[in-house]
Amino acid sequence: MSPSDETTIRRIGIVGAGSMGSMMALGIAELGFDISIWDVSPDNVKQALSRKPEGGEGGRNGKLDGFTDIAEFTGSLSSEQVKVLIFSITHGNAADEVIAKMGHHLGEGFIVLDGGNEHYRDTERRQRELSEKGVAWIGMGVCVYRPGWLGALRQDDAQRNRKRVLERWNSEGSLRSTFLVQIGAEICQRKKTPQGDGQGEGTGEGGYVLDDVLDKVVQDDDSSEGTGFWSVMEAASRHVSAPTIAAGQFLRYAGGERAERLEVAKELQTPSPKHADVQDEEAFLEELRRAVYASFVCAFCQGLELISKASRAEQWNVDLSTCIRIWREGCIIQSSQIADTLEAALAAKQGKEVSNIKLLKPVSQVLQANYPALKNIVLKGTEWDAVIPSLSASLEYLKYIGSTALPTQFMEAEMDFFGAHAYDRPHVKGEDPGKAKKGAHHYEWRPA
């Protein structure tokens, strides 16, 4: 879209002049829009303005104006027929605080695109509250990719090997155009240089930048990242088994607690990951590729099944095939081969509701074909004491999600023992398989 298209929008307001907000401002200005940018921090505004183009140089044609007074900021959009604001601030209370600051300045004719990756319940609440003032509030997920796996192969050549392997995986086969594989290759190849980067990081005569990165993920501890947490909580609240997704999130939590981990490591003295002695490296890498592919597909199944269940409950009428098509142009979860498989399989259902992705024949065939590789890699990882939580969780998921006899039989008996919750019997019509509801039988395990 540009100002010459069928729209009267000439100026857009951006709330938040941090790194994401300021880069967004410059990007939109390149399209010819004038930009008003506001932040609670004058320093952030000043920093954003220091990047602004002069006289449209470099193809940036729009003007960039900074504000620290919120009334002046909203007033700069007064001549616009439709007043568009983009919120580029942290999810949660921050958005509510800005809304409160704007007060009566936020009213009829405003459209707010919330780029804070907000929890949908908060988005729905703001939509209800602001609709009374004539404000349209739209929740909008935003991810900014800034260009810039660790395994158990030999160390000296490991980075080059990883980079080569990941680049090959990303360019061909079942992991083709998978974004996380792509950036994995970039990260693994980046060597330190004497001058470092523009900020002085990555300085050194040898080694890789990755060697300087501590294994401490802080975005969960400081609550600046919520999407993984919300996904796990949503899966639990809607009774959707999503262990691949959850395993990754719980690993992040452990990552943030580095100080505690160092103390626990002294007490547990668990073995460190061993360097692998692989006889046939190409065969091993192919098996690893297939295992990673299977785990990725498991994650897609879990996420789509969660969306499907939520859509039914909330009456959203989400078309999963369209959902996959949109994700093709997304960021983190791009994966062309998986998208090709899923979109075609879902489209073949011709709009019929799909609640279990694994019942789609192309998906079940992929999982069945790659199960042996996943099992072998998890066995090797266990033997080598490698940290592989999502691969392990994916294997267990496939084992129990396709099982006809689970240990939950014992759990159900325990429930009946402790609280007379009752149970259904196998091979009884109306009970097996039957719905998940209170059973028809109770046994007096300990007669009163």
Beta strands, then each sheet from edge to edge (+ up, - down):
strand 1: 11-15
strand 2: 34-38
strand 3: 64-67
strand 4: 83-87
strand 5: 110-114
strand 6: 136-139
sheet 1: 3+ 2+ 1+ 4+ 5+ 6+
end
